[in-house]
Amino acid sequence: MSTSLGEFDLIARYFTRPPVRAALGVGDDCALLDVPAGQQLAVSTDMLVEGRHFLPGADPRDLGHKALAVNLSDLAAMGAEPLAFTLALALPKADAAWLGAFSAGLLALADTHGIELVGGDTTKGPLNLCLTVMGLVPPPSALRRDAAREGDSIWVSGTPGDARLALGSIRGEWHLAAKDFDRVRARLDRPSPRVALGLALRGIARAAIDVSDGLLGDLGHVLHASRVGAHIAVDDVPASPALRAQPVERRRMCQLAGGDDYELLFTAPAQQREAVLAAAQAAHTPVACIGQITAAHGLALHDAQGRVVAAHYAAFDHFRSP
C-alpha cells in the first residue's frame, strides 16, 4: 500500500540535510549565512519550466543536475565561490521515484561544488524549478559584464554549439549519427558549470558571462554594458568533432546562436594570454581566443580568410524565440 507524500514529508525526505557552512539551513523561516570580512555575496536566480527549458518527461536525475548547473554557471561567470542555494519546486504530484532521482542528481552536483541547499518552497502545479544560488567573491576580483576594455582578447571555454546541435536532432531539424548524438545530448542534459575556471580567472580576466542564450547574444550584453565593440573570428570558435562534421552554416548557427552550453565567454588584456592559458590548464578546461574588443561600437564577424560574415545569428529570447 502506497503512502502519499505531503509537502513537509517530501522536504524532510529528499531535501533536508544538516547545515555545513550555513549557520542555519532548511527548516526555519529563513536560512542564516555568514559572509566573511572582505567578501561580497553574489546572488543569482534561474527558473526552468517544463516545455520551455526542458522537454516533458526529461530524466529527473539529469534535470536535478541541470537545474543546479545552470545556476552555478552564473556564479562561475562572476568568479564567485559557491556557498548556498534555495529551491522553489512546483510539482504536478509528489512522486517518490521522481523525487528520489531528481534530488540525487541535484545534491550530487551540489556536493561536487561544495554548495548546500538551505531552504526554498514546494507547491502543487505545472513542473517548474526555480533556484537561487549564492556565492562569495572579493570585490576587486568579481568578473563584471561592464569591465571589458579596448584591446582585450575575447576567449571562450569548451565547444559552444553542442547543446543546440543535440536539440536540433531531437526536434527533427537534422539527423546525427548515434555516437555523435549521444555525445552532444550529454552536453544538453548535463552541462558542466565552469566554476573552477571562473575562480582561476580572478585577477586575470576582466569581464565574463556564461553562454546560455547564444555566444553572440551573450557577448552583446558584455559589449553593451562595457560600451565597446568586438571583432570575432568565427572559424576560431572551437568545435567538437560532431560540430565539425556539420555543414558550415549549421555549425556556425549552433556555435554563434545556440544556447544551453553554459560555457564561459570572457575578456582579458592581450598581455595576459599566458596567464589565461595557465588558469585554464589549472581548471582542466580548454579555452580558445576568438576575437578582440574594439573601441568602436558594434560587432564585426570574419572567417579564416578574412571575409566578412553576415551577423544574422539571433540569440534566444524567451518572449520572441519559438
C-alpha positions as a Markdown table, in Angstrom:
| # | Residue | x | y | z |
|---|---|---|---|---|
| 1 | Met | 0.0 | 0.0 | 0.0 |
| 2 | Ser | 1.5 | 3.3 | -1.0 |
| 3 | Thr | 1.6 | 6.3 | 1.3 |
| 4 | Ser | 1.0 | 9.8 | -0.1 |
| 5 | Leu | 3.7 | 12.4 | 0.4 |
| 6 | Gly | 2.8 | 15.7 | 1.9 |
| 7 | Glu | 4.7 | 18.9 | 1.4 |
| 8 | Phe | 6.8 | 18.7 | 4.6 |
| 9 | Asp | 7.3 | 14.9 | 4.2 |
| 10 | Leu | 8.9 | 15.3 | 0.8 |
| 11 | Ile | 11.1 | 18.2 | 2.0 |
| 12 | Ala | 12.3 | 16.2 | 5.0 |
| 13 | Arg | 12.9 | 13.0 | 3.0 |
| 14 | Tyr | 14.5 | 14.4 | -0.1 |
| 15 | Phe | 15.9 | 17.8 | 0.6 |
| 16 | Thr | 16.8 | 18.2 | 4.3 |
| 17 | Arg | 20.5 | 17.8 | 5.3 |
| 18 | Pro | 22.5 | 19.0 | 8.3 |
| 19 | Pro | 23.9 | 22.5 | 7.6 |
| 20 | Val | 27.7 | 22.5 | 6.8 |
| 21 | Arg | 28.7 | 26.1 | 6.1 |
| 22 | Ala | 25.3 | 27.8 | 6.8 |
| 23 | Ala | 24.6 | 28.9 | 10.3 |
| 24 | Leu | 21.0 | 27.7 | 9.8 |
| 25 | Gly | 19.6 | 25.8 | 6.9 |
| 26 | Val | 16.4 | 24.0 | 5.9 |
| 27 | Gly | 13.5 | 24.0 | 8.4 |
| 28 | Asp | 13.2 | 27.6 | 9.6 |
| 29 | Asp | 11.6 | 30.7 | 8.2 |
| 30 | Cys | 15.0 | 31.9 | 6.8 |
| 31 | Ala | 18.4 | 30.4 | 6.3 |
| 32 | Leu | 21.3 | 32.2 | 8.1 |
| 33 | Leu | 24.6 | 32.6 | 6.2 |
| 34 | Asp | 27.9 | 34.1 | 7.5 |
| 35 | Val | 29.7 | 36.4 | 5.0 |
| 36 | Pro | 33.4 | 36.6 | 5.8 |
| 37 | Ala | 35.0 | 40.0 | 6.0 |
| 38 | Gly | 36.4 | 41.2 | 2.7 |
| 39 | Gln | 33.9 | 39.2 | 0.6 |
| 40 | Gln | 30.7 | 40.2 | -1.2 |
| 41 | Leu | 27.7 | 37.9 | -1.6 |
| 42 | Ala | 27.0 | 37.1 | -5.3 |
| 43 | Val | 23.3 | 36.1 | -5.9 |
| 44 | Ser | 21.6 | 34.8 | -9.0 |
| 45 | Thr | 18.2 | 33.2 | -9.8 |
| 46 | Asp | 17.2 | 30.9 | -12.7 |
| 47 | Met | 13.9 | 29.3 | -13.5 |
| 48 | Leu | 13.4 | 26.1 | -15.5 |
| 49 | Val | 9.9 | 25.5 | -16.9 |
| 50 | Glu | 8.8 | 22.2 | -18.4 |
| 51 | Gly | 8.2 | 22.6 | -22.1 |
| 52 | Arg | 10.3 | 25.7 | -22.3 |
| 53 | His | 13.6 | 24.9 | -20.8 |
| 54 | Phe | 13.4 | 21.1 | -20.8 |
| 55 | Leu | 11.4 | 18.5 | -22.6 |
| 56 | Pro | 8.4 | 16.9 | -21.0 |
| 57 | Gly | 9.4 | 13.6 | -19.5 |
| 58 | Ala | 13.0 | 14.6 | -19.0 |
| 59 | Asp | 15.1 | 12.2 | -16.9 |
| 60 | Pro | 14.7 | 13.5 | -13.3 |
| 61 | Arg | 18.3 | 12.8 | -12.3 |
| 62 | Asp | 19.6 | 14.8 | -15.3 |
| 63 | Leu | 17.1 | 17.5 | -14.5 |
| 64 | Gly | 18.3 | 17.8 | -11.0 |
| 65 | His | 21.8 | 18.2 | -12.2 |
| 66 | Lys | 20.9 | 20.7 | -14.9 |
| 67 | Ala | 18.8 | 22.8 | -12.6 |
| 68 | Leu | 21.7 | 23.5 | -10.3 |
| 69 | Ala | 24.3 | 23.5 | -13.1 |
| 70 | Val | 22.8 | 26.5 | -14.9 |
| 71 | Asn | 22.8 | 28.5 | -11.7 |
| 72 | Leu | 26.3 | 27.5 | -10.8 |
| 73 | Ser | 27.3 | 28.8 | -14.2 |
| 74 | Asp | 26.2 | 32.3 | -13.2 |
| 75 | Leu | 28.5 | 32.1 | -10.2 |
| 76 | Ala | 31.3 | 30.9 | -12.4 |
| 77 | Ala | 30.8 | 33.9 | -14.7 |
| 78 | Met | 31.2 | 36.2 | -11.7 |
| 79 | Gly | 34.3 | 34.4 | -10.4 |
| 80 | Ala | 32.4 | 33.5 | -7.2 |
| 81 | Glu | 32.9 | 30.6 | -4.9 |
| 82 | Pro | 29.6 | 28.6 | -4.5 |
| 83 | Leu | 28.2 | 28.9 | -0.9 |
| 84 | Ala | 24.5 | 28.0 | -0.7 |
| 85 | Phe | 21.2 | 27.7 | -2.7 |
| 86 | Thr | 17.5 | 27.6 | -2.4 |
| 87 | Leu | 15.0 | 25.6 | -4.4 |
| 88 | Ala | 11.4 | 26.5 | -5.2 |
| 89 | Leu | 9.7 | 23.5 | -6.7 |
| 90 | Ala | 6.2 | 23.1 | -8.3 |
| 91 | Leu | 5.2 | 19.5 | -8.9 |
| 92 | Pro | 2.1 | 18.1 | -10.6 |
| 93 | Lys | 2.2 | 15.3 | -7.9 |
| 94 | Ala | 4.5 | 14.1 | -5.2 |
| 95 | Asp | 6.1 | 11.1 | -7.0 |
| 96 | Ala | 8.6 | 9.3 | -4.8 |
| 97 | Ala | 10.6 | 7.8 | -7.6 |
| 98 | Trp | 10.8 | 11.1 | -9.5 |
| 99 | Leu | 11.8 | 13.0 | -6.3 |
| 100 | Gly | 14.4 | 10.4 | -5.4 |
| 101 | Ala | 16.1 | 10.7 | -8.8 |
| 102 | Phe | 15.8 | 14.4 | -9.0 |
| 103 | Ser | 17.2 | 15.1 | -5.6 |
| 104 | Ala | 20.1 | 12.6 | -6.2 |
| 105 | Gly | 21.1 | 14.5 | -9.4 |
| 106 | Leu | 20.8 | 17.9 | -7.7 |
| 107 | Leu | 22.6 | 17.0 | -4.5 |
| 108 | Ala | 25.4 | 15.1 | -6.2 |
| 109 | Leu | 26.4 | 18.2 | -8.2 |
| 110 | Ala | 26.0 | 20.3 | -5.0 |
| 111 | Asp | 28.5 | 18.1 | -3.2 |
| 112 | Thr | 30.9 | 18.3 | -6.1 |
| 113 | His | 30.9 | 22.1 | -5.8 |
| 114 | Gly | 30.6 | 22.4 | -2.1 |
| 115 | Ile | 27.3 | 24.3 | -2.2 |
| 116 | Glu | 24.5 | 23.4 | 0.2 |
| 117 | Leu | 20.7 | 23.6 | 0.0 |
| 118 | Val | 19.5 | 25.9 | 2.7 |
| 119 | Gly | 15.8 | 26.5 | 2.0 |
| 120 | Gly | 13.0 | 27.0 | -0.5 |
| 121 | Asp | 9.4 | 26.1 | -1.1 |
| 122 | Thr | 7.2 | 23.4 | -2.6 |
| 123 | Thr | 3.8 | 23.5 | -4.1 |
| 124 | Lys | 1.5 | 21.7 | -6.5 |
| 125 | Gly | 1.3 | 22.9 | -10.1 |
| 126 | Pro | 2.9 | 22.5 | -13.5 |
| 127 | Leu | 6.5 | 21.3 | -13.2 |
| 128 | Asn | 8.7 | 24.4 | -12.5 |
| 129 | Leu | 12.1 | 24.6 | -10.9 |
| 130 | Cys | 13.4 | 27.9 | -9.5 |
| 131 | Leu | 16.8 | 28.0 | -7.8 |
| 132 | Thr | 18.6 | 30.9 | -6.2 |
| 133 | Val | 22.4 | 30.5 | -5.7 |
| 134 | Met | 24.7 | 32.4 | -3.5 |
| 135 | Gly | 28.5 | 32.7 | -3.7 |
| 136 | Leu | 31.4 | 34.6 | -2.3 |
| 137 | Val | 33.8 | 36.9 | -4.2 |
| 138 | Pro | 36.3 | 39.5 | -3.1 |
| 139 | Pro | 35.1 | 42.8 | -4.6 |
| 140 | Pro | 38.2 | 43.6 | -6.7 |
| 141 | Ser | 38.1 | 40.1 | -8.3 |
| 142 | Ala | 34.5 | 40.0 | -9.5 |
| 143 | Leu | 34.2 | 39.4 | -13.2 |
| 144 | Arg | 31.6 | 42.0 | -14.3 |
| 145 | Arg | 30.0 | 42.5 | -17.6 |
| 146 | Asp | 30.9 | 46.2 | -17.7 |
| 147 | Ala | 34.7 | 45.6 | -17.4 |
| 148 | Ala | 35.7 | 44.8 | -21.0 |
| 149 | Arg | 38.2 | 47.3 | -22.4 |
| 150 | Glu | 39.5 | 48.2 | -25.9 |
| 151 | Gly | 42.3 | 45.8 | -26.9 |
| 152 | Asp | 41.1 | 42.9 | -24.7 |
| 153 | Ser | 41.3 | 39.5 | -26.1 |
| 154 | Ile | 37.9 | 37.6 | -26.2 |
| 155 | Trp | 38.0 | 34.0 | -25.0 |
| 156 | Val | 35.5 | 31.1 | -24.8 |
| 157 | Ser | 35.7 | 27.8 | -22.9 |
| 158 | Gly | 34.8 | 24.4 | -24.3 |
| 159 | Thr | 33.0 | 23.9 | -27.5 |
| 160 | Pro | 29.9 | 26.1 | -27.8 |
| 161 | Gly | 27.1 | 24.8 | -30.0 |
| 162 | Asp | 26.9 | 21.2 | -28.9 |
| 163 | Ala | 23.7 | 21.6 | -27.0 |
| 164 | Arg | 21.9 | 23.3 | -29.9 |
| 165 | Leu | 23.1 | 20.5 | -32.2 |
| 166 | Ala | 21.5 | 18.0 | -29.9 |
| 167 | Leu | 18.3 | 19.9 | -29.7 |
| 168 | Gly | 18.1 | 20.2 | -33.5 |
| 169 | Ser | 18.4 | 16.4 | -33.7 |
| 170 | Ile | 15.7 | 15.9 | -31.1 |
| 171 | Arg | 13.4 | 18.3 | -32.9 |
| 172 | Gly | 14.0 | 16.5 | -36.2 |
| 173 | Glu | 15.7 | 19.5 | -37.8 |
| 174 | Trp | 18.6 | 17.3 | -38.9 |
| 175 | His | 19.9 | 13.7 | -38.3 |
| 176 | Leu | 23.1 | 12.8 | -36.3 |
| 177 | Ala | 24.9 | 9.6 | -36.1 |
| 178 | Ala | 24.2 | 7.7 | -32.9 |
| 179 | Lys | 27.6 | 8.3 | -31.4 |
| 180 | Asp | 27.6 | 12.0 | -32.2 |
| 181 | Phe | 24.1 | 12.4 | -30.8 |
| 182 | Asp | 25.0 | 10.7 | -27.5 |
| 183 | Arg | 28.0 | 13.0 | -27.0 |
| 184 | Val | 26.1 | 16.2 | -27.7 |
| 185 | Arg | 23.0 | 15.1 | -25.9 |
| 186 | Ala | 25.1 | 14.8 | -22.7 |
| 187 | Arg | 26.1 | 18.4 | -23.2 |
| 188 | Leu | 22.4 | 19.4 | -23.4 |
| 189 | Asp | 21.2 | 17.3 | -20.4 |
| 190 | Arg | 24.2 | 17.5 | -18.1 |
| 191 | Pro | 26.2 | 20.7 | -18.7 |
| 192 | Ser | 29.4 | 21.3 | -16.7 |
| 193 | Pro | 29.4 | 24.6 | -14.9 |
| 194 | Arg | 32.9 | 26.2 | -15.3 |
| 195 | Val | 33.2 | 27.1 | -11.7 |
| 196 | Ala | 36.9 | 26.2 | -11.4 |
| 197 | Leu | 37.7 | 28.3 | -14.5 |
| 198 | Gly | 35.8 | 31.3 | -13.1 |
| 199 | Leu | 37.8 | 31.1 | -9.8 |
| 200 | Ala | 41.1 | 30.6 | -11.7 |
| 201 | Leu | 40.5 | 33.7 | -13.8 |
| 202 | Arg | 40.1 | 36.1 | -10.9 |
| 203 | Gly | 42.7 | 38.8 | -11.2 |
| 204 | Ile | 43.4 | 37.8 | -14.8 |
| 205 | Ala | 40.2 | 38.3 | -16.8 |
| 206 | Arg | 38.2 | 41.5 | -16.8 |
| 207 | Ala | 34.6 | 40.8 | -18.0 |
| 208 | Ala | 32.8 | 37.5 | -18.2 |
| 209 | Ile | 29.4 | 36.0 | -19.0 |
| 210 | Asp | 28.1 | 32.4 | -19.3 |
| 211 | Val | 26.8 | 31.3 | -22.7 |
| 212 | Ser | 23.2 | 30.4 | -22.0 |
| 213 | Asp | 21.3 | 32.2 | -24.8 |
| 214 | Gly | 23.9 | 32.1 | -27.6 |
| 215 | Leu | 27.5 | 33.2 | -27.9 |
| 216 | Leu | 26.9 | 36.4 | -29.9 |
| 217 | Gly | 23.8 | 37.4 | -28.0 |
| 218 | Asp | 25.6 | 37.0 | -24.6 |
| 219 | Leu | 28.7 | 38.8 | -25.9 |
| 220 | Gly | 26.3 | 41.6 | -26.9 |
| 221 | His | 25.4 | 42.0 | -23.2 |
| 222 | Val | 29.1 | 42.5 | -22.4 |
| 223 | Leu | 29.6 | 44.9 | -25.2 |
| 224 | His | 26.5 | 47.0 | -24.2 |
| 225 | Ala | 27.5 | 47.1 | -20.5 |
| 226 | Ser | 31.1 | 48.0 | -21.3 |
| 227 | Arg | 30.3 | 50.4 | -24.1 |
| 228 | Val | 32.7 | 48.8 | -26.6 |
| 229 | Gly | 32.6 | 46.7 | -29.8 |
| 230 | Ala | 34.2 | 43.5 | -31.0 |
| 231 | His | 35.7 | 41.6 | -33.9 |
| 232 | Ile | 35.1 | 37.9 | -33.8 |
| 233 | Ala | 36.9 | 35.3 | -35.9 |
| 234 | Val | 34.1 | 32.8 | -36.4 |
| 235 | Asp | 36.4 | 30.0 | -37.5 |
| 236 | Asp | 38.4 | 30.3 | -34.3 |
| 237 | Val | 35.4 | 29.3 | -32.2 |
| 238 | Pro | 36.2 | 25.8 | -31.1 |
| 239 | Ala | 34.1 | 22.9 | -32.4 |
| 240 | Ser | 33.6 | 19.4 | -31.2 |
| 241 | Pro | 34.0 | 16.5 | -33.7 |
| 242 | Ala | 30.2 | 16.3 | -34.1 |
| 243 | Leu | 30.0 | 20.0 | -35.0 |
| 244 | Arg | 33.0 | 19.9 | -37.3 |
| 245 | Ala | 31.2 | 17.3 | -39.3 |
| 246 | Gln | 28.2 | 19.6 | -40.0 |
| 247 | Pro | 27.7 | 21.9 | -42.9 |
| 248 | Val | 29.3 | 25.3 | -42.3 |
| 249 | Glu | 26.1 | 27.3 | -41.9 |
| 250 | Arg | 24.6 | 24.8 | -39.5 |
| 251 | Arg | 27.9 | 24.7 | -37.5 |
| 252 | Arg | 28.1 | 28.5 | -37.3 |
| 253 | Met | 24.4 | 28.8 | -36.3 |
| 254 | Cys | 24.9 | 26.3 | -33.4 |
| 255 | Gln | 28.1 | 27.9 | -32.3 |
| 256 | Leu | 27.1 | 31.5 | -32.5 |
| 257 | Ala | 23.4 | 31.5 | -31.7 |
| 258 | Gly | 22.8 | 28.2 | -29.9 |
| 259 | Gly | 22.4 | 28.4 | -26.1 |
| 260 | Asp | 22.4 | 25.9 | -23.2 |
| 261 | Asp | 26.1 | 25.1 | -23.3 |
| 262 | Tyr | 27.0 | 27.2 | -20.2 |
| 263 | Glu | 30.5 | 27.8 | -21.3 |
| 264 | Leu | 32.3 | 31.0 | -20.1 |
| 265 | Leu | 32.9 | 33.9 | -22.5 |
| 266 | Phe | 35.4 | 36.3 | -21.1 |
| 267 | Thr | 37.8 | 39.1 | -21.9 |
| 268 | Ala | 41.4 | 39.6 | -20.7 |
| 269 | Pro | 44.2 | 42.0 | -21.6 |
| 270 | Ala | 46.2 | 40.7 | -24.5 |
| 271 | Gln | 49.3 | 40.6 | -22.4 |
| 272 | Gln | 47.6 | 38.1 | -20.0 |
| 273 | Arg | 47.5 | 35.4 | -22.7 |
| 274 | Glu | 49.9 | 33.0 | -20.9 |
| 275 | Ala | 48.1 | 33.6 | -17.6 |
| 276 | Val | 44.8 | 32.8 | -19.2 |
| 277 | Leu | 46.2 | 29.6 | -20.6 |
| 278 | Ala | 47.7 | 28.6 | -17.2 |
| 279 | Ala | 44.4 | 29.3 | -15.5 |
| 280 | Ala | 42.6 | 27.1 | -18.0 |
| 281 | Gln | 45.1 | 24.3 | -17.5 |
| 282 | Ala | 44.8 | 24.6 | -13.7 |
| 283 | Ala | 41.0 | 24.4 | -14.1 |
| 284 | His | 41.2 | 21.4 | -16.6 |
| 285 | Thr | 39.1 | 23.4 | -19.0 |
| 286 | Pro | 40.1 | 24.1 | -22.6 |
| 287 | Val | 39.8 | 27.7 | -23.8 |
| 288 | Ala | 40.3 | 29.5 | -27.2 |
| 289 | Cys | 40.9 | 33.1 | -28.2 |
| 290 | Ile | 38.2 | 34.1 | -30.7 |
| 291 | Gly | 38.4 | 37.8 | -31.1 |
| 292 | Gln | 39.2 | 41.3 | -29.8 |
| 293 | Ile | 37.4 | 44.1 | -28.1 |
| 294 | Thr | 37.3 | 47.3 | -30.1 |
| 295 | Ala | 36.6 | 51.0 | -29.2 |
| 296 | Ala | 34.0 | 51.4 | -32.0 |
| 297 | His | 30.6 | 50.0 | -31.0 |
| 298 | Gly | 29.2 | 47.2 | -33.0 |
| 299 | Leu | 30.1 | 43.6 | -33.8 |
| 300 | Ala | 32.1 | 42.5 | -36.8 |
| 301 | Leu | 32.5 | 38.9 | -37.9 |
| 302 | His | 35.0 | 37.4 | -40.3 |
| 303 | Asp | 36.1 | 34.0 | -41.4 |
| 304 | Ala | 39.6 | 32.4 | -41.6 |
| 305 | Gln | 40.2 | 34.1 | -45.0 |
| 306 | Gly | 39.3 | 37.5 | -43.6 |
| 307 | Arg | 36.0 | 37.6 | -45.4 |
| 308 | Val | 33.1 | 39.4 | -43.7 |
| 309 | Val | 30.4 | 37.0 | -42.3 |
| 310 | Ala | 26.9 | 38.4 | -42.0 |
| 311 | Ala | 25.8 | 38.9 | -38.4 |
| 312 | His | 22.3 | 37.4 | -38.7 |
| 313 | Tyr | 22.5 | 34.9 | -35.8 |
| 314 | Ala | 19.8 | 35.8 | -33.4 |
| 315 | Ala | 20.2 | 34.9 | -29.7 |
| 316 | Phe | 17.4 | 33.1 | -27.8 |
| 317 | Asp | 14.8 | 35.3 | -26.3 |
| 318 | His | 12.1 | 33.8 | -24.0 |
| 319 | Phe | 9.4 | 36.1 | -25.4 |
| 320 | Arg | 10.5 | 36.2 | -29.1 |
| 321 | Ser | 12.0 | 32.8 | -29.8 |
| 322 | Pro | 9.8 | 29.9 | -30.7 |
